[in-house]
Amino acid sequence: MGSVLPSADYITPTHGDYALFSVGQRPRVPRHPTGVVLAQNEAQVVKSVLCAQKAGINHVVPRAGGHSYEDFSSQDNAIVVDIAAINYVTVTANNGDTGLAKVGAGARLGKVYSDIFNQGGFNFNGGTCPTVGIGGHVSGGGYGMVARQFGVAADRVVSIRMVLYNGTIVVANSTQHQDLYWAVRGGGSGSFGIITEFVISVFKTTQNAMFKIAFDHTKQKELLAAWMRYFPSSDARLTTQYNVDKHGSTLVGQFLGTKDQVQKMIQDSGMLSLGGIKEQTWSDNCNSVGAKAFMWTSSCDRVDILNVPTYLSQNDKEYSKSKSDYGSVLLPQAGIDAVVDGLANSPDWAWIQFEALGGVFATIPTNATPYVHRDALFSMQYAVSMQKGQDRTAPNYQWILNYEQSLKPFVNGQHYQNYCDMDIGPNYGVAYWGQENFDRLKKIKPRYDPHNIFRSEQSVPLQ
């Protein structure tokens, strides 16, 4: 491999940086790839795919940001093609309030947000974590803080470039390779090839009111009930996250309007009148890149938080176990009790995050893209810390398994594919994409990857 790719770093088990690059940022699941290519451009991606097969390694894994919760972006005895350095961001069309941008599929979200803002004041409806790579994020859907107005990130993908198993480069959009274009906007999962470029539709949000309200633990059930009643059916310009742990809770959100308008909405929700407020932060007239920074710093001025490195360090790795669920009906009191009571005796680093859906989600058919969760009212993500080397027998893992069971009566059986979870078992395809979409993905798979070169434990299988 190294002789074929002289200008790319090829990292084998004897390399000093193998421990860093052999796994992603969530390395709870140990992985031992044959080698890792740090590709600098699309041509090196092509060479990597072809060279691996020539060497008898018929397993190639793409990696952008490396944030897979089960570390699917690394696999035993495979060649990992790390595309983090393919991270260019160029606004190619500016039509005033909207535009187009070409983005290298390895670009981290922080760089995407900064660059499109600096090239015309644009925004994009991706997630909140600046170190996540756009490649995996968009391929699984991509939820962010303007989602109730603009949908998931995959909804604004105009076209993609992909390297196939045989080295062919294809462009997929609404007029060519339409089946692949449909598949990768929520059903990618490293299943069809290696995406090297996205063309995304960007937009301007000139009014961004941000807020963060921290509550103590005294009224957690009442606060969650109030959040449930109000936010999934609120103004689509308002997107919120509600985070709960045994010590208290935090409501954080973005409103595409003024502070006065959103303060009235939060007052109308009934949450403020319940008391127990420890801290409030409100920001008016925050620009769109400052709004991204606010989610991590509670300040619209700390845009430096978005300046993330191309490759992350060992210190950035996190050992945890995460799960997700969707709710098609609001949690009844028994469900609220299960959420709060289950956290009472949780480990110290354990939490649950609620995100309100509704808004534009309810207007998009569930088969428009593989992202099937359009008709849910809310989503839940919950997580617990782990230690390196621990498996599912560890007390913290057992806690989250029990917590999951306590919530099961109140959710719809769907799970978010970007929060992958091997505990789902063999029916992961239906849980992530729904039966109809999963069946369609399985028909598309052999057209582009007939030998199943691109695979993981939860990739789209061959028929």
DOZA-131873 format. One line per 2 residues: their letters; for each residue x, y, z of C-alpha. Coordinates in steps of 0.5 Angstrom, whole numbers, plus 500, padded with zeros to 3 digits. Layout:
BEGIN
a) X/Y/Z | ...;
***
This chain:
BEGIN
mg) 500/500/500 | 505/505/502;
sv) 509/504/495 | 503/506/491;
lp) 501/512/496 | 508/515/496;
sa) 505/522/498 | 500/519/503;
dy) 501/517/510 | 500/510/511;
it) 500/507/518 | 501/500/520;
pt) 501/497/527 | 508/498/527;
hg) 508/505/526 | 508/510/532;
dy) 502/513/531 | 498/507/530;
al) 494/507/537 | 492/514/535;
fs) 489/513/528 | 487/505/528;
vg) 481/508/532 | 476/513/532;
qr) 474/518/537 | 469/513/541;
pr) 474/507/541 | 470/504/547;
vp) 470/498/542 | 477/496/540;
rh) 479/495/533 | 485/493/529;
pt) 485/495/522 | 491/492/517;
gv) 493/499/516 | 490/507/516;
vl) 491/511/510 | 491/519/511;
aq) 488/521/504 | 490/528/502;
ne) 486/528/496 | 481/524/492;
aq) 486/521/487 | 489/517/494;
vv) 482/515/496 | 482/511/489;
ks) 489/508/490 | 487/506/497;
vl) 481/502/495 | 484/499/489;
ca) 491/497/492 | 487/494/498;
qk) 484/489/494 | 490/488/490;
ag) 493/486/496 | 488/481/498;
in) 484/486/503 | 477/486/501;
hv) 475/490/506 | 475/498/506;
vp) 472/503/511 | 471/510/510;
ra) 473/515/516 | 471/523/516;
gg) 471/525/523 | 471/518/527;
hs) 465/520/531 | 462/513/530;
ye) 459/511/537 | 461/504/536;
df) 467/506/532 | 464/503/525;
ss) 469/507/522 | 475/502/524;
qd) 474/495/523 | 479/489/524;
na) 483/487/518 | 481/492/514;
iv) 484/498/510 | 481/505/513;
vd) 481/511/509 | 481/517/513;
ia) 479/523/509 | 480/528/514;
ai) 485/532/510 | 480/533/504;
ny) 476/538/508 | 476/544/503;
vt) 470/549/503 | 468/553/498;
vt) 462/557/496 | 461/557/489;
an) 454/560/488 | 451/566/492;
ng) 444/568/490 | 443/573/496;
dt) 439/569/502 | 441/562/499;
gl) 448/559/496 | 451/553/494;
ak) 458/550/497 | 463/545/495;
vg) 465/541/501 | 470/536/502;
ag) 467/530/505 | 472/530/511;
ar) 471/537/513 | 469/538/520;
lg) 463/541/522 | 466/547/525;
kv) 470/549/519 | 464/548/515;
ys) 461/553/519 | 466/558/519;
di) 468/558/512 | 461/558/509;
fn) 460/564/514 | 466/568/512;
qg) 465/567/505 | 458/570/505;
gf) 455/570/511 | 452/563/510;
nf) 449/558/515 | 448/550/514;
ng) 443/546/518 | 448/541/521;
gt) 449/539/528 | 452/542/534;
cp) 459/538/535 | 465/542/531;
tv) 469/536/531 | 464/531/527;
gi) 466/530/520 | 461/532/515;
gg) 461/525/511 | 458/521/517;
hv) 454/526/519 | 450/528/513;
sg) 450/520/511 | 446/519/517;
gg) 441/525/517 | 444/530/521;
yg) 440/534/526 | 442/541/529;
mv) 439/547/532 | 435/550/526;
ar) 433/543/524 | 425/544/525;
qf) 426/550/520 | 430/547/515;
gv) 430/539/516 | 436/535/517;
aa) 443/536/514 | 442/531/509;
dr) 436/535/506 | 440/540/503;
vv) 445/536/500 | 445/537/492;
si) 450/532/490 | 455/528/492;
rm) 462/525/489 | 463/518/491;
vl) 469/513/489 | 466/506/488;
yn) 470/499/489 | 473/499/482;
gt) 476/506/483 | 470/509/479;
iv) 468/516/481 | 461/517/480;
va) 457/524/481 | 450/523/484;
ns) 444/528/484 | 437/529/482;
tq) 439/527/475 | 444/522/475;
hq) 445/516/479 | 438/518/483;
dl) 438/512/487 | 445/513/490;
yw) 443/520/491 | 437/518/495;
av) 441/512/499 | 447/517/502;
rg) 442/522/504 | 441/518/511;
gg) 442/511/509 | 450/512/507;
sg) 453/508/513 | 459/507/509;
sf) 455/502/505 | 456/504/498;
gi) 463/507/497 | 467/513/500;
it) 464/520/499 | 469/525/497;
ef) 465/531/496 | 458/534/498;
vi) 455/540/494 | 450/543/499;
sv) 445/548/499 | 447/554/504;
fk) 442/559/507 | 442/566/511;
tt) 439/566/518 | 440/574/520;
qn) 436/573/526 | 439/568/531;
am) 436/569/539 | 440/564/543;
fk) 438/562/550 | 441/557/556;
ia) 437/556/562 | 440/551/568;
fd) 435/548/573 | 436/545/579;
ht) 433/538/581 | 427/539/585;
kq) 422/540/579 | 425/535/574;
ke) 418/531/573 | 414/538/572;
ll) 420/541/567 | 420/535/563;
aa) 412/535/562 | 412/542/561;
wm) 417/541/555 | 413/535/552;
ry) 407/539/552 | 410/546/549;
fp) 416/545/544 | 414/539/539;
ss) 409/543/537 | 412/550/538;
da) 414/555/532 | 418/552/527;
rl) 423/557/528 | 425/555/535;
tt) 429/549/536 | 431/546/543;
qy) 435/541/547 | 433/539/554;
nv) 438/536/558 | 437/532/564;
dk) 441/528/569 | 441/527/577;
hg) 443/534/579 | 439/538/574;
st) 437/540/567 | 438/545/562;
lv) 434/548/556 | 438/550/551;
gq) 435/553/544 | 436/557/538;
fl) 430/562/535 | 430/565/528;
gt) 428/571/531 | 428/576/537;
kd) 430/575/544 | 423/578/546;
qv) 420/573/542 | 423/567/544;
qk) 423/570/551 | 415/570/551;
mi) 415/563/548 | 419/560/554;
qd) 415/564/559 | 409/561/555;
sg) 412/554/556 | 411/554/563;
ml) 418/552/565 | 420/558/568;
sl) 414/559/573 | 416/552/576;
gg) 422/555/579 | 429/552/581;
ik) 433/556/576 | 440/557/577;
eq) 442/561/571 | 440/564/565;
tw) 444/566/559 | 440/570/553;
sd) 443/573/547 | 440/577/541;
nc) 442/578/534 | 447/573/534;
ns) 450/571/527 | 450/564/525;
vg) 457/562/526 | 456/565/533;
ak) 450/561/534 | 454/555/533;
af) 459/557/538 | 454/559/543;
mw) 452/551/544 | 459/550/547;
ts) 461/556/550 | 454/560/552;
sc) 457/566/548 | 456/568/541;
dr) 463/571/541 | 467/565/542;
vd) 467/563/535 | 475/560/536;
il) 471/554/539 | 470/552/531;
nv) 477/552/529 | 478/545/530;
pt) 484/541/528 | 484/536/522;
yl) 486/530/526 | 484/530/533;
sq) 489/527/539 | 489/522/544;
nd) 486/527/549 | 480/528/545;
ke) 478/520/545 | 472/519/549;
ys) 469/512/552 | 462/512/553;
ks) 456/508/551 | 450/512/548;
ks) 443/510/546 | 437/513/542;
dy) 430/513/541 | 424/516/538;
gs) 417/518/541 | 411/518/536;
vl) 406/520/542 | 408/525/548;
lp) 411/522/554 | 405/520/559;
qa) 407/521/567 | 409/514/567;
gi) 414/515/562 | 416/522/565;
da) 417/518/572 | 421/513/568;
vv) 426/518/565 | 427/522/572;
dg) 427/516/577 | 432/512/573;
la) 437/518/573 | 436/518/581;
ns) 441/513/582 | 445/513/575;
pd) 453/514/575 | 456/521/575;
wa) 456/522/568 | 450/519/565;
wi) 445/524/562 | 439/524/557;
qf) 438/529/552 | 431/531/549;
ea) 430/534/542 | 423/537/539;
lg) 422/535/532 | 415/537/529;
gv) 416/543/525 | 418/542/518;
fa) 419/534/519 | 412/533/519;
ti) 411/536/512 | 416/531/509;
pt) 414/524/507 | 418/518/511;
na) 421/515/504 | 423/522/501;
tp) 430/520/504 | 432/514/508;
yv) 432/518/514 | 425/515/516;
hr) 424/519/523 | 420/525/520;
da) 413/523/524 | 416/523/531;
lf) 415/528/536 | 421/528/539;
sm) 428/524/540 | 432/522/546;
qy) 439/520/546 | 442/518/553;
av) 449/516/555 | 454/514/560;
sm) 461/514/561 | 465/508/561;
qk) 473/506/562 | 478/503/557;
gq) 477/496/556 | 470/495/559;
dr) 465/491/556 | 457/490/557;
ta) 458/487/564 | 461/493/567;
pn) 456/496/572 | 455/503/568;
yq) 453/499/561 | 448/495/565;
wi) 445/501/568 | 444/504/561;
ln) 441/497/559 | 436/497/565;
ye) 435/505/563 | 433/503/556;
qs) 428/497/558 | 425/502/563;
lk) 424/507/557 | 421/502/552;
pf) 414/502/553 | 414/509/551;
vn) 418/510/545 | 416/507/538;
gq) 422/502/536 | 426/507/532;
hy) 433/509/533 | 437/514/530;
qn) 443/511/525 | 448/517/527;
yc) 447/514/534 | 449/507/532;
dm) 448/502/537 | 450/494/537;
di) 445/492/542 | 439/493/537;
gp) 441/486/534 | 440/484/527;
ny) 434/488/526 | 438/495/526;
gv) 436/496/519 | 428/497/520;
ay) 430/501/527 | 434/506/523;
wg) 431/506/516 | 424/503/517;
qe) 422/497/513 | 420/500/506;
nf) 427/504/506 | 431/499/508;
dr) 428/494/503 | 430/500/498;
lk) 437/501/501 | 438/493/500;
ki) 436/493/493 | 441/499/491;
kp) 447/496/495 | 449/491/490;
ry) 449/496/484 | 455/500/487;
dp) 458/495/492 | 457/488/489;
hn) 462/485/493 | 461/488/500;
if) 467/491/500 | 465/497/504;
rs) 461/494/510 | 461/494/518;
eq) 457/491/523 | 451/495/521;
sv) 452/497/514 | 447/496/509;
pl) 447/488/507 | 447/485/500;
q) 441/482/498;
***
